[in-house]
């Protein structure tokens, strides 16, 4: 019923065979073209600049590992915002997840730690739900409060649980839990080695694809696979089941949903609790897979970045995954000392800006075209006169990119209509 | 009629005080439970906090802390009054303090000129950094929450890049700490010596001035009226001829300018340079304090003092065998309870009002038949 006016496909109605068949087909083709084009461009840039790190197995593998917590945070945000609750408390719920995972993880198995991380996240989500749904507190205010509370509570509990007794003997201190056993990593036998040998030849395009695939099939944590499944599952549940339709209707027009007999409070509670659980899982990933221990300040603002990735992805799982991959990739660049690699990416930016300028001029958007062209020339000059991008700027890349993307496309983004609004039962009467 | 208005005022006052009181009682309760759960005596902890917190040296410390927090709270509150969430106060004040420190270190003019230049420089930087988010919001529709979060991280990167030996930073004698060039001693602001209790930052005056200006501009000028109108209803404001976009950009810029002041007490009164130990995260403290003080100039001051008090006294708890990390729990619980309590009290007040209006209407309807006094 909602009047959507964006390029992005509107949330499709489930169980409508005719419409449902056409749209995914079209957008899949488009997505495929975009990915293929991006691959080709990157392969060209790698060939020109010789920055083989761009698509190396290690780089892709690191990017994947860094993208997962951001992606999970974004998915958490997606669930709650689709039900109309803005969740800026993701950061706090992730912190709770890292703590829960570290606390149970070092004492028993990392699997129980993972569960505990999710459970702690759900707890944080429920607090947010009580404040925003039951009491109708402003969503951002409640989120900020949860971030404060989660940080304070975990610091206090970490001091209690990790700084004395058996935990201290096992290597814990007030800011850190004792080490946790590893979760299983999976490598596809045979394929991984074969891809690696192809990648080493640095053939145009072929090696790039081999490097990327190699990064995806080598030493991948089971939690990463779980995260991918959760992405697909979330898409299916939210866009292909009646539960999902009702949940999204609470985010678009709760009064209408209520008039059709949907218990809006219940759905919002469920959505925010799931959101907390996903954020907790993201935190648990950081504690169990990334560093094998709970560390204070481990989340480093990833909850906020996840939220940005979600907006970047226009409140859709596919776009969100792309946003998370972008963040993960640039994080990995910084970690792997990617000054030279990012320098190569400047050339890619030049190509993209030049293309954008051409397109805008073709469409008679003079100003935008000229600005894009000038930017392209400036970046080209930067590329030609330097050898490396300072590492501080490499770290800032995803934030700048997010700002740029948002400022270029914010008007095309469409958030759930009743997102962040206060809803009281019976307010429509 | 006179009777009626006086009664409403009393009730409003009661409702206004009820929320923070409710929250603090709830926070005390939770804290008590948490301390009890660790098997220690909460009573002794609270009495230690009170006696230590009211010692004279603690009071000076608290006032100094509260000065910084107050500025942060006001910076955030200006946005809040407009329904703008300036999460970026954190990046704005750090970048502003850094630029001001760099400029101040390079200046060779006498102190009476240098100090205003440093302060203006900080305000300008903060305003510019906030203006990016403001302009993006009004021209491109980018949510200020996300934009300012991104700008926080970008500010960190810029400071990290420039604060290196050979750029704007220099190594100290020990060779371990990188800082900006220290201010010349002529640019140090004199501190207020309170004897054995320690020294009071003279910029507490600045906080008072900012507080009065905030109260005056928002409550007593046309601009402030427009600003509050936009915050309450954009369509109503637009209908009365206020340019909503201009107001959004302006208030974001003012918020950023005030944010620029946050680092000044630390820079001009205490540290005299910007280095990696410069306090971070005060922007987020400011959000909590603005929420606590309900964007009211006096309320923010009380919130800032409470925060300073809690920091000072929980730190001392360590010597009494308690964990000082209880601070984070207390602060988090207070903020969460405060926001919920405000909402509960607001709803209660609304209900009371509706009942009263309903009663009045019923009384009016009954008037022609039998004369009745409005209760």
Interface residues (C-beta under 8 A of the other chain):
Chain A: X88 X127 X131 X135 X136 X137 X138 X140 X141 X142 X144 X145 X146 X147 X148 X149 X150 X151 X152 X153 X155 X156 X158 X159 X160 X174 X301 X304 X307 X308 X311 X390 X392 X393 X395 X396 X399 X400 X402 X403 X406 X407 X408 X410 X411
Chain B: X34 X38 X85 X136 X140 X141 X142 X143 X145 X146 X147 X149 X150 X151 X153 X154 X156 X157 X158 X160 X161 X284 X287 X288 X291 X323 X325 X326 X327 X328 X329 X330 X331 X332 X333 X335 X336 X339 X340 X342 X343 X344 X347
